[in-house]
Amino acid sequence: MYAAWIEDCVVQRVSLHDGVVLGFADYNEVVISRPLRLTLPAVGEFPVEMVLIDPDRVAVYERPLFDLAGTVCTSAWYGDDGALHLGFSAGHRIDVDAEADATAWECTANITAIWRVCPVGGFGWFATICPRTPASIPRSGDAGGGA
């Protein structure tokens, strides 16, 4: 399991254009372009619910479910299988499985590099411009292997 640098960051905005885009402080973004599971917290008498959403076809009635602006990303990690798992302070969760034929998700760090799961398997950094500071991904709970 690998932890992502967006943990403890506040979600500043959510965009539903060309996928689901979660914007965090300091120009960090997560772009989800493949089907995701959005888990909604229990509210009153309504229990926890999981909804499968296609980011390219978000229905009008599904849009309010992405009311995440102002929440804190309390957990952000991905496994060796490339699946992304995000948790938020309001109790929401987003889970995205890797896919063999397309990039399922990307994390953009300060507009300097992209961490993405590759459709052919594996994941890695793709530099977009020269970074101002060294970028690293802290690893959590994994004694071996690596990215």
N, C-alpha and C positions, 0 to 999 in steps of 0.2 A: 504494500500500500504506500502511496506517495501523497504527501500533503501539498496543497497548492498555496501560493503566497496570498491568495485573496481571503483566507480565513481572517476573521475579525474586521473585515472591511465593510463599510456601509454601502448598500445598494443605492445608487443615486438615481438611476432610471432604468426602465424596462422598455425595450423597443420590440415591436413585432414586425419588423421589415427585414426580409431576406433571412428568416429564421427568428429565433428568440435571442435577443441581445440583452445581457445584463451588464449595465455600466456601473463600475465601482470608482472609488476615489483614485486620483493620480493616473487617470487614463487607462485603468485596467478594465478589461472586458472579458466576458465569456459569451461566445457565440455558439448556439446549439442549432444544428441544421438537420438533425434526424429525429425520429419520434422519441418523445420523452415521457417519463412517468412523473406527474406532478402530484405529490401527496399533500393533501390539505389537512390542517389541524382540526381537531374536534371543536365545535362551536355550539355552546348551549346543549341542546338535546341531540344535535347532529354529530354522529361519530366521525372519526378519521376516515377520509375517503381518498382513493387513488384514481387519477384520471389520466388516460393515455391521450397525448396531444401530438399532432403532427405540426411542427413549427412552420411549415410552408402553407398550412391550411387551418390556421387558428380561427375557429368560428367566433362570431360576434358574442355569443353567450359565454364563450370561454375566456375572453379578454379580461374580465374582472378578476379571474382566478390568479392572474399575474400581478396582483397588487402587492409588490415586494419592495417598492421604493421606501427607504427609511429603515428597512430591517437590516440586521447585521448577518453576514455570512458566518455562521458558527462552526461549520465544518465544510471542508472542500478537499476531496481526495479522489484518486483514481487508482485502479489496480493494474496488475500486469496484463489483464485482458483488455484494457483500454476503456472500461466503463467509468463514467464520471458520476460522482455523488456529491450533491450540495445540500447543506442544511441551513436553515435561516431562523433567526430569533423569534419569529412569529409562529414557528412550528411547521412551516412548509418544508418540503424536500423535493429535490429534482434529481432524477436518476436517468442517465443516458447510456445505453449500451453501444459499444463499438459496432461498426458494420464493415463487412468485407468489401463493399463496392463504393463507399463514399466516406468522406471525413465527417464524423458524427458531431464533433465539438472542437472548439479552439479556445485557448486562453491567451489574450493579448496582454503583455506586460509593458506598461508605460510607453506604448507605441513603438517599442524597440525590438520586440521579438514575439513570436507566436509559439506556444506550446500546443501541439495538436496530436490527436490520435490519427494515425495513418490508415487509409483503407486497406492497405496490404498487410497490416499488422504492425505492431510497435507504435512508438510515439517519439517525438523529439522536438528540438528547438529549430525554428526557422527564422533567421535574423531578417529584419526588415530594414533597419538602419543601424549604424554603430551605436551601441548602448552607452549611456552616460555613466552607468555604474555596472559592475558585474552582476549578472542575473543568476540566481540559483533557485533550485526548488528543494526545500528541506524535505528529507525523507523521514517518514514516521512509521515505526512498527515493522521495518524490513531490515534484516541483518545482512542480507546478501542480494545478489542480482543488481540491476540498476538500469538506469536510463541512458 
